[in-house]
């Protein structure tokens, strides 16, 4: 029997004839209060009103600011299930840990269309990476039972990595996540359309390219054009949206660029 639960929910995020724009707004659970997150209710309303196909957030924020999603243009909701020290501990050599904060069933009950987890490789910590594999596999099995899509954010991060965005690293961790049961991958841009196309063509699941730290507008648009030319299903941009000087203008520019570029 076809898994129509997953298919129907995933169709709200990934469409065959449209590139997807996801706004990532899940950062504060790791980094605390950040520029652009001071008024979350208003920011989420802006995302919903200006071309976002989905918003990624933590469950607590959905409970606080979910009213911003209750309109005729409401984007899909993606709930971040986990928390990690990987962003803060790799450079310092501190212990690496990732923990589930929410079960997929809880996210589904609060209206999530999909859930997202991290998967880190290249850290040099074999025990940590073994726990990453086990945690993602367990979440994937639960998502299958519930019929909710799993998006895995796959990344190579570690103080000894020469080039964490190399095609070889991205091919490695996206394939691992796919083998564990991911329905969609969120990952780094390699830096150019040709090598990104090679990554995407070898991955039989949709890939959403992330934006990373805030960048100059020209660099952001280079990523957009390169990712779409390479065949990415769309973008997951956070700081390059909510920390921009004009969030509405940025969203509209991204939406227009995605809609103008060939699918």
C-alpha positions as CSV (number, residue, x, y, z in Angstrom):
1,X,0.0,0.0,0.0
2,X,1.3,3.4,-0.9
3,X,2.2,5.7,2.0
4,X,-0.3,8.4,1.2
5,X,0.1,10.1,4.6
6,X,3.7,11.0,3.8
7,X,2.9,11.8,0.2
8,X,0.1,14.2,0.9
9,X,2.1,16.0,3.6
10,X,5.3,16.1,1.6
11,X,3.3,17.5,-1.4
12,X,2.6,20.6,0.7
13,X,6.3,21.3,0.8
14,X,7.9,19.7,-2.3
15,X,6.0,20.2,-5.5
16,X,6.9,18.9,-9.0
17,X,6.4,22.2,-10.8
18,X,7.6,24.7,-8.2
19,X,10.8,25.3,-6.3
20,X,10.4,25.3,-2.5
21,X,11.3,28.2,-0.2
22,X,11.6,27.2,3.4
23,X,12.4,29.8,6.1
24,X,14.4,28.3,8.9
25,X,13.5,29.9,12.2
26,X,14.7,27.3,14.6
27,X,18.1,28.9,15.6
28,X,17.3,30.3,19.0
29,X,17.0,26.9,20.8
30,X,20.8,26.7,20.3
31,X,21.9,30.3,20.0
32,X,19.3,32.1,22.1
33,X,18.0,35.5,21.2
34,X,19.4,36.6,17.9
35,X,18.9,39.6,15.7
36,X,15.8,39.0,13.7
37,X,14.1,36.8,16.3
38,X,13.0,39.5,18.9
39,X,9.4,39.6,17.7
40,X,8.8,36.0,16.5
41,X,5.1,36.3,16.2
42,X,5.4,39.2,13.7
43,X,8.3,37.5,11.8
44,X,6.4,34.3,11.3
45,X,3.4,36.3,10.0
46,X,5.7,38.0,7.5
47,X,7.1,34.7,6.3
48,X,3.6,33.4,5.8
49,X,2.5,36.5,3.9
50,X,5.4,36.8,1.6
51,X,6.1,33.7,-0.3
52,X,7.4,31.1,2.1
53,X,6.2,27.6,1.2
54,X,7.2,26.3,4.7
55,X,8.6,27.5,8.0
56,X,11.0,25.5,10.1
57,X,10.6,26.1,13.9
58,X,10.8,24.5,17.3
59,X,7.6,23.2,18.9
60,X,7.6,25.8,21.7
61,X,7.6,28.6,19.1
62,X,4.7,27.0,17.2
63,X,2.7,27.0,20.4
64,X,3.6,30.7,21.1
65,X,3.4,32.2,17.6
66,X,1.4,29.7,15.5
67,X,-1.4,32.3,15.0
68,X,0.8,33.9,12.3
69,X,0.3,30.8,10.2
70,X,-3.5,30.9,10.3
71,X,-4.4,32.5,7.1
72,X,-5.3,31.6,3.5
73,X,-1.6,31.6,2.4
74,X,-0.4,29.6,5.4
75,X,2.8,27.8,4.6
76,X,3.5,24.2,5.7
77,X,5.0,23.7,9.1
78,X,8.3,21.8,9.7
79,X,9.2,21.0,13.3
80,X,12.8,20.7,14.5
81,X,13.0,17.6,16.7
82,X,16.4,17.9,18.1
83,X,19.1,20.0,19.8
84,X,22.9,19.7,19.3
85,X,26.2,21.1,20.7
86,X,27.8,20.6,17.3
87,X,27.6,24.3,16.4
88,X,29.3,25.4,19.5
89,X,31.6,22.5,20.6
90,X,33.5,21.5,17.5
91,X,35.9,24.4,17.4
92,X,36.5,24.2,21.2
93,X,37.0,20.4,21.4
94,X,34.1,20.1,23.9
95,X,32.0,17.0,24.0
96,X,29.5,16.6,21.2
97,X,25.9,15.7,22.0
98,X,22.6,15.7,20.2
99,X,19.3,15.1,22.0
100,X,15.7,14.7,20.8
101,X,13.4,17.4,22.3
102,X,10.2,16.3,20.6
103,X,8.9,13.0,19.3
104,X,7.4,12.9,15.8
105,X,4.0,12.1,17.2
106,X,4.0,15.3,19.3
107,X,4.9,17.3,16.2
108,X,2.1,15.7,14.3
109,X,-0.4,16.4,17.0
110,X,0.5,20.1,16.9
111,X,0.0,20.3,13.1
112,X,3.4,19.6,11.6
113,X,3.5,18.7,8.0
114,X,7.1,17.3,8.3
115,X,9.9,17.0,10.9
116,X,13.6,17.7,10.8
117,X,16.7,16.3,12.5
118,X,20.4,16.9,12.3
119,X,23.0,14.3,11.1
120,X,26.7,15.2,11.6
121,X,29.7,13.4,10.2
122,X,33.4,14.1,10.0
123,X,33.5,15.2,13.7
124,X,36.3,12.8,14.6
125,X,34.0,11.5,17.5
126,X,33.0,8.0,16.5
127,X,30.7,7.5,19.5
128,X,28.9,10.7,18.8
129,X,28.4,9.8,15.2
130,X,27.1,6.3,16.1
131,X,24.5,8.0,18.3
132,X,23.6,10.3,15.4
133,X,23.0,7.2,13.2
134,X,20.9,5.4,15.8
135,X,18.8,8.5,16.7
136,X,18.0,9.2,13.1
137,X,17.2,5.6,12.3
138,X,14.8,5.5,15.3
139,X,13.1,8.7,14.2
140,X,12.8,7.5,10.6
141,X,11.0,4.3,11.8
142,X,8.6,6.4,13.9
143,X,7.9,8.7,11.0
144,X,7.1,5.8,8.8
145,X,4.5,4.5,11.3
146,X,2.9,7.9,11.6
147,X,3.0,8.9,7.9
148,X,4.9,12.1,8.5
149,X,7.9,13.1,6.2
150,X,11.4,13.2,7.7
151,X,13.8,15.9,6.5
152,X,17.4,15.3,7.6
153,X,19.8,18.2,7.8
154,X,23.1,16.4,6.8
155,X,26.4,18.2,7.4
156,X,30.1,17.5,7.6
157,X,31.5,19.5,10.5
158,X,34.8,19.1,12.5
159,X,37.9,21.0,13.3
160,X,40.1,18.7,11.1
161,X,37.9,19.0,8.0
162,X,39.7,20.8,5.2
163,X,36.5,21.4,3.1
164,X,33.2,20.4,4.7
165,X,31.3,21.5,1.6
166,X,33.2,19.3,-0.8
167,X,31.0,17.1,-3.1
168,X,32.6,14.0,-1.6
169,X,31.5,14.9,1.9
170,X,28.0,15.9,0.8
171,X,27.6,12.7,-1.2
172,X,28.6,10.7,1.8
173,X,26.3,12.1,4.4
174,X,23.3,12.6,2.2
175,X,23.5,9.0,1.2
176,X,23.8,7.9,4.8
177,X,20.7,9.9,5.7
178,X,18.8,8.4,2.7
179,X,19.7,4.9,3.7
180,X,18.4,5.6,7.2
181,X,15.0,6.6,5.8
182,X,15.1,10.4,5.1
183,X,12.5,11.6,2.7
184,X,14.2,14.9,2.0
185,X,17.7,16.2,2.6
186,X,18.8,19.7,3.7
187,X,22.5,20.3,3.1
188,X,25.3,22.6,2.1
189,X,25.9,24.1,-1.3
190,X,29.1,22.9,-2.8
191,X,30.0,26.4,-4.2
192,X,29.1,26.0,-7.8
193,X,26.3,24.6,-9.9
194,X,28.4,21.9,-11.7
195,X,29.6,20.1,-8.6
196,X,26.2,20.6,-6.9
197,X,24.5,19.0,-9.9
198,X,26.8,16.0,-9.5
199,X,25.7,15.6,-5.9
200,X,22.0,16.0,-6.7
201,X,22.1,13.5,-9.6
202,X,23.5,10.8,-7.4
203,X,20.9,11.3,-4.6
204,X,17.5,9.8,-5.3
205,X,15.7,12.2,-2.9
206,X,14.9,15.9,-3.0
207,X,17.6,18.2,-1.8
208,X,17.0,21.6,-0.2
209,X,20.1,23.8,-0.2
210,X,20.8,25.8,3.0
211,X,21.9,29.4,3.2
212,X,24.1,29.3,6.3
213,X,25.5,32.4,7.9
214,X,24.3,35.8,6.7
215,X,25.9,36.8,3.4
216,X,26.0,39.7,1.0
217,X,23.0,39.7,-1.3
218,X,25.1,38.9,-4.4
219,X,26.4,35.7,-2.7
220,X,22.9,34.8,-1.6
221,X,21.6,35.1,-5.2
222,X,24.5,33.1,-6.5
223,X,23.5,30.3,-4.3
224,X,19.9,30.5,-5.4
225,X,20.8,30.4,-9.1
226,X,23.4,27.7,-8.7
227,X,21.2,25.5,-6.5
228,X,18.3,25.7,-8.9
229,X,20.5,25.2,-12.0
230,X,21.9,22.1,-10.3
231,X,18.4,20.6,-9.8
232,X,17.8,21.3,-6.2
233,X,14.2,21.1,-5.0
234,X,14.5,24.4,-3.4
235,X,16.1,26.4,-0.5
236,X,16.1,26.5,3.3
237,X,17.2,30.0,4.3
238,X,17.2,31.3,7.8
239,X,19.6,34.1,8.8
240,X,19.8,35.3,5.2
241,X,16.0,36.0,5.5
242,X,15.2,37.0,9.1
243,X,18.5,39.0,9.6
244,X,18.2,40.9,6.4
245,X,17.6,44.6,6.5
246,X,14.2,44.2,4.8
247,X,12.7,40.8,5.4
248,X,9.7,41.4,3.1
249,X,11.9,42.5,0.2
250,X,14.2,39.6,0.6
251,X,11.4,37.0,0.7
252,X,9.8,38.5,-2.4
253,X,13.2,38.6,-4.2
254,X,13.9,35.0,-3.4
255,X,10.4,33.9,-4.4
256,X,10.6,35.8,-7.7
257,X,14.0,34.3,-8.5
258,X,12.8,30.7,-7.8
259,X,9.6,31.3,-9.8
260,X,11.6,32.8,-12.8
261,X,14.2,30.1,-12.9
262,X,13.4,26.9,-14.9
263,X,12.1,24.0,-12.9
